[in-house]
Amino acid sequence: MLTTPSAAKRQKSEIGRDRLRIEREEAALIWHPQAQGDAIEQRPDATPLAVLGIELRTFAR
C-alpha cells in the first residue's frame, strides 16, 4: 500500500508513541518486584524515558 509522506510520518509517530507506552508498562512491571528486593534488571535496549519514568512535554511560549 502506498502512503503519502505526511501519512507515513503520522504512522511513524503513532508507532513511536505506542512503543514508548508499552516500554513504560514493561518498566512498571519490573519496578514492583525490584521494590520487593528481587534482582530484576531492565532490558539494556529499553528506552531511558521509560526506565526512568520521564515524560517530555512541550509548552507554548
C-alpha positions, 0 to 999 in steps of 0.5 A, spaced: 500 500 500 502 506 498 502 512 503 503 519 502 509 522 506 505 526 511 501 519 512 507 515 513 510 520 518 503 520 522 504 512 522 511 513 524 509 517 530 503 513 532 508 507 532 513 511 536 508 513 541 505 506 542 512 503 543 514 508 548 507 506 552 508 499 552 516 500 554 513 504 560 508 498 562 514 493 561 518 498 566 512 498 571 512 491 571 519 490 573 519 496 578 514 492 583 518 486 584 525 490 584 521 494 590 520 487 593 528 486 593 528 481 587 534 482 582 530 484 576 534 488 571 531 492 565 532 490 558 539 494 556 535 496 549 529 499 553 528 506 552 531 511 558 524 515 558 521 509 560 526 506 565 526 512 568 519 514 568 520 521 564 515 524 560 517 530 555 512 535 554 512 541 550 509 548 552 507 554 548 511 560 549 
